[in-house]
Each structure stands twice: as structure tokens, then as C-alpha cells.
Amino acid sequence: MRHLRSIALCLGVSVLAACQTNDLAKPPPPMGDFRLGLNIAVADNVQKVPISRDATPDMWEAAIKKAVQDRFGRYEGEKLYNIGISIDGYALAPPGIPLVLKPKSVLVVTANIWDDAAQKKLNEEGKQFTIFEKGSPNTFIGSGITQSKEKQMEILSYNAVKKIEQWLLDHPEWFGLPPKTSPTPADAPTVAGGAPPAK
């Protein structure tokens, strides 16, 4: 029975690792005239949670820039947009912690985007994202035990940049597309009996 549990755990870990980046093999969602220009990552002032593995600013900058290139390098629009990301804080779950604590990894970043030709920032204020490690067979016992810090950084960076992509997709007007509109009352979903859903 113990061996079966070990095999199941290993399979879960393998599936998670395979699923982390499988959406990058698919065509990217439409984003107007977007093409990646400057890919900037800055971790000069990054703060580390005390109970965390160490990672240098250079390591974080490299991990984020790779995630940005992997995701946004797929877009082939005709206009350059520059993405700048500040790595604000992190915790990388360490090994050797009792399982009952199940420490989780987390990453905090702030993103900005510029129209390269106009030299104009498109968002008024930096958009901050807090990325928590998701529950999985791999993290049930704490990713510090099952993953290297490089893998933790890779997964957190991938998830952070995916969140940034969704933020940009929520603002199509930045990229020459019609802005998103809120559904009108007539378009709002209803529940049985035709009444609007309860708030």
C-alpha cells in the first residue's frame, strides 16, 4: 500500500509539471496589434518572507523574463508594447519543515505596460498581483519537499505572467480592439423562473 501511495504521488507530481505550461502550445487568444517589445524585470527591492529559501534578484529577473518571453513572444501583432514587472516579494517553501505546517510558496509582482512608439504608459497605476501556490498532489505536503527552488520560481513566474496576460486581455482597447462592455440587464443570466440571480 505504501508503494502504491508513493507511485500515485509521483504520478501527480509529473502530471502537475506537465500541465504547468501546456497552454503555451496552443494559439494565444486574440490581443489586437500586440507584439512584445522591451521585456523588463526588476527585483532590486524584492523582499523575502523570513521562512523561505533564498533566491537572488538576478534569479527572479531571469525567471520572470523567461516567462514573459514564453507567453508574450507568441503574439505577432504589428505594434510594439513594452512590459515592465517589478518583483516585490516572495516566499519559497523550504525543505525540512514538518508536514503539518505545509508551507506554501507565494510571489508578489507589479506590472506596467507601455505603448513603445508613443512612449506612453497605458495603465495609470501599476497593477499588483499576488500569486499563491495552488493545491495539488505536489504541494499537499509542501513544495519545498517535492520541488527545487528553481522549479518553484518557474511555476510561480509562469502563473504570475499568465495573470498579467489575462489583465491585458481585459483591456482590448489598449491594443486597437473595441473595449469590453458590461452585459446589459437583458443579457444578464437568469435562474429558473426568469428571475435574476441572487446577489
WOSULLIN-V759855 format. One record per residue. RES is the residue in one letter. SS is DSSP state (@ for helix, = for strand, . for the rest). D_CENTER is the distance of its C-alpha to the mean C-alpha in whole Angstrom. Layout:
res=RES ss=SS d_center=D_CENTER
res=RES ss=SS d_center=D_CENTER
This chain:
res=M ss=. d_center=37
res=R ss=@ d_center=35
res=H ss=@ d_center=34
res=L ss=@ d_center=33
res=R ss=@ d_center=30
res=S ss=@ d_center=29
res=I ss=@ d_center=29
res=A ss=@ d_center=27
res=L ss=@ d_center=25
res=C ss=@ d_center=24
res=L ss=@ d_center=24
res=G ss=@ d_center=21
res=V ss=@ d_center=19
res=S ss=@ d_center=20
res=V ss=@ d_center=19
res=L ss=@ d_center=15
res=A ss=@ d_center=15
res=A ss=@ d_center=16
res=C ss=@ d_center=14
res=Q ss=. d_center=11
res=T ss=. d_center=11
res=N ss=@ d_center=14
res=D ss=@ d_center=12
res=L ss=@ d_center=13
res=A ss=@ d_center=16
res=K ss=. d_center=17
res=P ss=. d_center=18
res=P ss=. d_center=15
res=P ss=. d_center=16
res=P ss=. d_center=18
res=M ss=. d_center=17
res=G ss=. d_center=21
res=D ss=. d_center=22
res=F ss== d_center=19
res=R ss== d_center=19
res=L ss== d_center=17
res=G ss== d_center=19
res=L ss== d_center=19
res=N ss== d_center=15
res=I ss== d_center=16
res=A ss== d_center=14
res=V ss== d_center=16
res=A ss=. d_center=16
res=D ss=. d_center=20
res=N ss=. d_center=20
res=V ss=. d_center=17
res=Q ss== d_center=18
res=K ss== d_center=18
res=V ss=. d_center=19
res=P ss=. d_center=23
res=I ss=. d_center=22
res=S ss=. d_center=20
res=R ss=. d_center=20
res=D ss=. d_center=20
res=A ss=. d_center=18
res=T ss=. d_center=19
res=P ss=@ d_center=18
res=D ss=@ d_center=19
res=M ss=@ d_center=17
res=W ss=@ d_center=13
res=E ss=@ d_center=14
res=A ss=@ d_center=15
res=A ss=@ d_center=12
res=I ss=@ d_center=10
res=K ss=@ d_center=12
res=K ss=@ d_center=12
res=A ss=@ d_center=9
res=V ss=@ d_center=10
res=Q ss=@ d_center=13
res=D ss=@ d_center=12
res=R ss=@ d_center=10
res=F ss=@ d_center=12
res=G ss=. d_center=15
res=R ss=. d_center=16
res=Y ss=. d_center=17
res=E ss=. d_center=21
res=G ss=. d_center=22
res=E ss=. d_center=25
res=K ss== d_center=24
res=L ss== d_center=22
res=Y ss== d_center=19
res=N ss== d_center=17
res=I ss== d_center=14
res=G ss== d_center=14
res=I ss== d_center=12
res=S ss== d_center=13
res=I ss== d_center=12
res=D ss== d_center=14
res=G ss== d_center=14
res=Y ss== d_center=13
res=A ss== d_center=15
res=L ss=. d_center=15
res=A ss=. d_center=18
res=P ss=. d_center=21
res=P ss=. d_center=23
res=G ss=. d_center=27
res=I ss=. d_center=26
res=P ss=. d_center=28
res=L ss=. d_center=26
res=V ss=. d_center=27
res=L ss=. d_center=25
res=K ss=. d_center=22
res=P ss=. d_center=19
res=K ss=. d_center=16
res=S ss=. d_center=13
res=V ss== d_center=11
res=L ss== d_center=9
res=V ss== d_center=10
res=V ss== d_center=9
res=T ss== d_center=11
res=A ss== d_center=11
res=N ss== d_center=14
res=I ss== d_center=16
res=W ss== d_center=19
res=D ss== d_center=22
res=D ss=. d_center=23
res=A ss=. d_center=27
res=A ss=. d_center=27
res=Q ss=. d_center=26
res=K ss== d_center=24
res=K ss== d_center=21
res=L ss=. d_center=20
res=N ss=. d_center=18
res=E ss=. d_center=21
res=E ss=. d_center=19
res=G ss=. d_center=16
res=K ss== d_center=13
res=Q ss== d_center=11
res=F ss== d_center=8
res=T ss== d_center=9
res=I ss== d_center=7
res=F ss== d_center=10
res=E ss=. d_center=10
res=K ss=. d_center=11
res=G ss=. d_center=15
res=S ss=. d_center=17
res=P ss=. d_center=20
res=N ss=. d_center=18
res=T ss=. d_center=17
res=F ss=. d_center=20
res=I ss=. d_center=22
res=G ss=. d_center=19
res=S ss=@ d_center=17
res=G ss=@ d_center=19
res=I ss=@ d_center=22
res=T ss=@ d_center=20
res=Q ss=. d_center=18
res=S ss=. d_center=19
res=K ss=@ d_center=17
res=E ss=@ d_center=16
res=K ss=@ d_center=14
res=Q ss=@ d_center=12
res=M ss=@ d_center=11
res=E ss=@ d_center=10
res=I ss=@ d_center=8
res=L ss=@ d_center=6
res=S ss=@ d_center=6
res=Y ss=@ d_center=5
res=N ss=@ d_center=2
res=A ss=@ d_center=2
res=V ss=@ d_center=4
res=K ss=@ d_center=4
res=K ss=@ d_center=4
res=I ss=@ d_center=6
res=E ss=@ d_center=8
res=Q ss=@ d_center=9
res=W ss=@ d_center=10
res=L ss=@ d_center=12
res=L ss=@ d_center=14
res=D ss=. d_center=15
res=H ss=. d_center=17
res=P ss=@ d_center=19
res=E ss=@ d_center=22
res=W ss=@ d_center=20
res=F ss=@ d_center=21
res=G ss=. d_center=24
res=L ss=. d_center=24
res=P ss=. d_center=25
res=P ss=. d_center=23
res=K ss=. d_center=22
res=T ss=. d_center=25
res=S ss=. d_center=25
res=P ss=. d_center=27
res=T ss=. d_center=31
res=P ss=@ d_center=33
res=A ss=@ d_center=34
res=D ss=@ d_center=31
res=A ss=. d_center=30
res=P ss=. d_center=29
res=T ss== d_center=32
res=V ss=. d_center=33
res=A ss=. d_center=37
res=G ss=. d_center=40
res=G ss=. d_center=38
res=A ss=. d_center=37
res=P ss== d_center=33
res=P ss=. d_center=31
res=A ss=. d_center=31
res=K ss=. d_center=29
